[in-house]
Amino acid sequence: MRGLKIKTSIIAVMAIVTQFAIAQEGLPIYSDYLTDNYYLIHPSMAGVSNCNKIRLTGRQQWFGDEDAPSLQTMSINGRIGETSSGVGAIFFNDKNGYHSQSGAYLTYAHHLMFSRNTIDLNMLSFGLSAGLIQYKLDETAFREFDPIIAGVEQSASDFNVDFGFSYHFIDFYAHATVKNALKNNGVNINEQGVSYDNPRMFLLSIGNVFSKIGSDWSYEPSLMYAYKDATIESFIDVNFKAYRALDFGELFAGISYRRSFDGAQFTDGTGVSSQKLQYFTPIVGMEYNNFVFAYTYSYQANSVVFNNGGYHQITLGYNFGCKKEKYDCNCPSVN
């Protein structure tokens, strides 16, 4: 019995360490950027649109399971008057069992035009975000205490920066971002003086919007690649969206497929097997008189999963201070 208790304590401590190690990445990256919300992952997109934008997202995993992961975000971004600069802010709250993190980012972006006129879109953008994040681990809710578990609410704070660029050329776009650029040795310190390193992440997105002249339909294939420096993990999103222009706005729908390049091993009764993370995420949404609504559902297509309930997410948004569309292009993020 004592051996079982020690083993349980070791597992609990390993879980705590793992949670804190994984959690030091700030705002999680899901498929919400596909709901007209690229600013969530690329700071260079702040103020790139002809409208100022407010976006609210709510994500809930595994309905019916206590302490299931959940995420809420609020973002706002727009141009500074008639200048070439944009600003933005992101607030988020992320909870996963006994661990939670909340934080805020402030962003500045600058947009350089290389167009020969105001119709042809040829723009290079740079963005920088500074973020402050607080991580918490609530040990007071643990039912059985052990001498090696403090039984208190532990916390750590983290300051970090994201920076990157975006390039738009008519219907084509590309984004590159470095998230958590600072190593943070001596910066991320909790009340016990323990330092945490924030894993640096690299993001690369490319896409193009296709449409026939005079058609109300347009189609947008895109890719997003992510690489975590500290853990040497990587994954790719393969996305496809379709848009239908209407008198009151537009309808859009799409599908996103995420696959990791790193597998996890497990025993299945006959031996050791491995699997790589796979998500399928259908997307539906609409823009109605500057109001935006979108819904996504992520299904994990793996043989070994914690729950088959999936991941539900809703996005609400509002565009305000809109200017006349400047560019003759299929570029929903800009026009």
Stockholm file with secondary structure:
# STOCKHOLM 1.0

chainA/1-335         MRGLKIKTSIIAVMAIVTQFAIAQEGLPIYSDYLTDNYYLIHPSMAGVSNCNKIRLTGRQQWFGDEDAPSLQTMSINGRIGETSSGVGAIFFNDKNGYHSQSGAYLTYAHHLMFSRNTIDLNMLSFGLSAGLIQYKLDETAFREFDPIIAGVEQSASDFNVDFGFSYHFIDFYAHATVKNALKNNGVNINEQGVSYDNPRMFLLSIGNVFSKIGSDWSYEPSLMYAYKDATIESFIDVNFKAYRALDFGELFAGISYRRSFDGAQFTDGTGVSSQKLQYFTPIVGMEYNNFVFAYTYSYQANSVVFNNGGYHQITLGYNFGCKKEKYDCNCPSVN
#=GR chainA/1-335 SS CHHHHHHHHHHHHHHHHHHHHHHTTCSCCCSGGGTTCGGGTCGGGTTCSSSEEEEEEEEEESTTSTTCCEEEEEEEEEECTTSSEEEEEEEEEEEETTEEEEEEEEEEEEEEECCSSSSSCEEEEEEEEEEEEEEEEECTTCSSCCTTSCCSEEEEEEEEEEEEEEEEETTEEEEEEEESCCCCTTTSBBTTCCBCCCCCEEEEEEEECBCCTTCSEEEEEEEEEEEETTTTEEEEEEEEEEEEEETTEEEEEEEEEEEEEEEEEEECSSSEEEEEEEEEEEEEEEEETTEEEEEEEEEECCSSCSCSSCEEEEEEEEEESCCCCCCSSCCTTTC
#=GC SS_cons         CHHHHHHHHHHHHHHHHHHHHHHTTCSCCCSGGGTTCGGGTCGGGTTCSSSEEEEEEEEEESTTSTTCCEEEEEEEEEECTTSSEEEEEEEEEEEETTEEEEEEEEEEEEEEECCSSSSSCEEEEEEEEEEEEEEEEECTTCSSCCTTSCCSEEEEEEEEEEEEEEEEETTEEEEEEEESCCCCTTTSBBTTCCBCCCCCEEEEEEEECBCCTTCSEEEEEEEEEEEETTTTEEEEEEEEEEEEEETTEEEEEEEEEEEEEEEEEEECSSSEEEEEEEEEEEEEEEEETTEEEEEEEEEECCSSCSCSSCEEEEEEEEEESCCCCCCSSCCTTTC
//
